[in-house]
Amino acid sequence: MLSTQKTGLALGLFFAIVHAAWQALVWVGSAQAFINWMAKLNSLRANETVTAFNATTAITRVIAMFVIGYVFGWVFALVWNRVRK
């Protein structure tokens, strides 16, 4: 049986860490090179341009992704537990 709280926290932290890492790339100025590299690996041309770092937006995004990840994890554990009964 999965704990809804632990699963929510785990997925929420994962989402938040991934987005915090992305914001760190934006902050140090490496995000555009990363996008171009990832696009090239997938035989694509990156048409997106990374904008300037904004601390308020970055913090808001990381918090929002934690909440979204928590909800996804919580719902997943709830459904998993009900299906497995």
C-alpha positions as CSV (number, residue, x, y, z in Angstrom):
1,M,0.0,0.0,0.0
2,L,1.4,3.4,-1.0
3,S,1.2,6.3,1.4
4,T,-0.6,9.2,-0.3
5,Q,1.4,11.8,1.6
6,K,4.9,10.2,1.0
7,T,4.1,9.6,-2.6
8,G,2.9,13.2,-3.0
9,L,6.0,14.6,-1.3
10,A,8.3,12.4,-3.4
11,L,6.8,13.5,-6.7
12,G,6.4,17.1,-5.5
13,L,10.1,17.2,-4.6
14,F,11.1,15.6,-7.9
15,F,9.1,18.2,-9.9
16,A,10.4,21.0,-7.8
17,I,14.1,19.9,-8.0
18,V,13.9,19.5,-11.8
19,H,12.4,23.0,-12.2
20,A,14.9,24.5,-9.7
21,A,17.7,22.9,-11.8
22,W,16.2,24.5,-14.9
23,Q,16.0,27.9,-13.2
24,A,19.6,27.5,-12.1
25,L,20.6,27.0,-15.8
26,V,18.6,30.1,-16.7
27,W,20.3,32.1,-13.9
28,V,23.8,31.2,-15.0
29,G,23.0,31.7,-18.6
30,S,23.4,28.1,-19.8
31,A,19.8,27.3,-20.5
32,Q,19.8,28.4,-24.2
33,A,22.9,26.2,-24.9
34,F,21.1,23.3,-23.2
35,I,18.0,23.7,-25.3
36,N,20.0,23.9,-28.5
37,W,21.9,20.8,-27.5
38,M,18.8,18.9,-26.6
39,A,17.1,19.9,-29.9
40,K,20.1,18.8,-31.9
41,L,20.1,15.4,-30.1
42,N,16.5,15.0,-31.4
43,S,17.2,16.2,-34.9
44,L,15.3,19.5,-34.2
45,R,16.0,23.1,-34.5
46,A,15.3,25.1,-31.4
47,N,13.1,28.1,-32.2
48,E,12.6,29.1,-28.6
49,T,14.7,31.8,-26.9
50,V,15.3,31.7,-23.2
51,T,14.4,35.0,-21.5
52,A,16.2,36.8,-18.7
53,F,16.1,35.3,-15.2
54,N,13.4,36.6,-12.9
55,A,13.7,35.5,-9.3
56,T,9.9,36.0,-8.6
57,T,8.9,33.9,-11.6
58,A,11.5,31.2,-10.7
59,I,10.3,30.9,-7.1
60,T,6.7,30.8,-8.2
61,R,7.4,28.2,-10.8
62,V,9.3,25.9,-8.3
63,I,6.5,26.2,-5.7
64,A,3.8,25.6,-8.3
65,M,5.6,22.5,-9.6
66,F,5.9,21.2,-6.1
67,V,2.2,21.6,-5.5
68,I,1.3,20.0,-8.9
69,G,3.7,17.1,-8.3
70,Y,2.3,16.6,-4.8
71,V,-1.3,16.5,-6.2
72,F,-0.3,14.0,-9.0
73,G,1.5,11.8,-6.5
74,W,-1.3,11.9,-4.0
75,V,-3.9,11.0,-6.6
76,F,-1.7,8.3,-8.1
77,A,-1.2,6.7,-4.7
78,L,-4.9,6.9,-4.0
79,V,-5.9,5.3,-7.3
80,W,-3.1,2.7,-6.9
81,N,-4.3,1.7,-3.5
82,R,-7.9,1.4,-4.6
83,V,-7.0,-0.7,-7.7
84,R,-4.8,-3.0,-5.7
85,K,-7.4,-3.9,-3.1
